[in-house]
């Protein structure tokens, strides 16, 4: 519990997922995060920087060399040198502190003492804690700010004992035994690059992502190797027939009845008829497979095929704020006294004002992440969703103002290049979200006042 000095600003950053073996590291924005740290260093007044879980991604790292640990291995990488140098300089400034909270991807920071020792000796972290609880005086009244990573609200990622290295939830094994092992294979076909599997959002959409990439790759190959050559051949046939008829009769029609080459004309008719039959069979097959997959997802996915981890997390936080459940990481705290509840984990930034169990307004905010995501977009035709790239670089700022306790959800706009096939670009025309321009300044995405 911290009673913060007047003028203190609290900044929450989560889910940067820094580090990983080759092909497994999903962090692509060290320059933007470094710029944020440098801005906080120059900020007037006390600043509490809360690294609210999954700052590192230790699950994406396999073998660690002797005399090293997963934190030191990540910090020593040349591409992150400026980032961690900026973090160290921030902490060196007066009234600037760094608090490290554990998530499900960096739980090792609590059961492995070498990691905390490394971060402390390098001057990067002041304090390690399960959760963050602070009080900030606003207009003569103390306001309560609480934060925990949020994985304890997700049944597949609950860590019962952060000091037990054998306490590994299902999500731990999904990353360690699946995504980390398949990502290094990279592009295994023309339409599927497994190095992107960790970017699919949400992870429960991975089956749809795989199916969609194969589907559109198949459609693209059919168009490239069958339809286009057939159209070209038919055009050549029509040109030849036109000139033959014109030479024989003095006149001719480009679109005729095929009297010049009746056998070739009949061949093209057969191809068209059989092509439509095959297309019909493929469409029926696709609809049957899609129906089967949906039924399987409905029976195997908690909450049904439209299951949303982010929505589930928000619903659980609402029940906590209403006093219907206890805080996973701080069960002794009365949740109805919280004015601002900050979490991460879901990688979906959001800010919402809700009424808690005592009838007071409470801000429920998710700090989002610092990653590139592949998000599903519905195409113009009834096909599988198309996954488009988008950078989500967000953080939360809490500070006292004249009107009350201000809560702001900030974002760093960053354009993301699209890795879509021609077919995907064609049928998603007009539906792909606009990308921010290069060099766009950080902006407030949402805000609220308590």
Secondary structure, 3 states (H helix, E strand, C coil): CEECCCCCEEEEECCCCECCCCCCCCCCCHHHHHHHHHHHHCCCCCEEEEEECCCECHHHCCCCCCCCCHHHHHHCCHHHHHHHHHHHHHHHCCCEEEEEECCCCCCHHHHCHHHHHHHHHCCCCCEEECCEEEEEEECCEEEEEEECCCHHHCHHHCCCCCCCCCCCCHHHHHHHHHHHHHHCCCECCCCCEHHHHHHEECHHHHHHHHHHHHHHHHHHHHHHHHHHHHHHHHHHHHHHHHHHHHHHHCCCCCCCCCCCCHHHHHHHHHHHHHHHHHHHHHHHHHHHHHHHHHHHHHHHCCCCCCCCHHHHHHHHHHHHHCCCCCCCCCCCCCHHHCCEEEECCCCCCEEEEEECCCCCEEEEEECCCEEEEEEEECCCCCCCCEEEEEEEEEEEEEEEECCEEEEEEEECCCCCCCCCCHHHHHHCCCCCCCCCCCCCCCEEEEEEEC
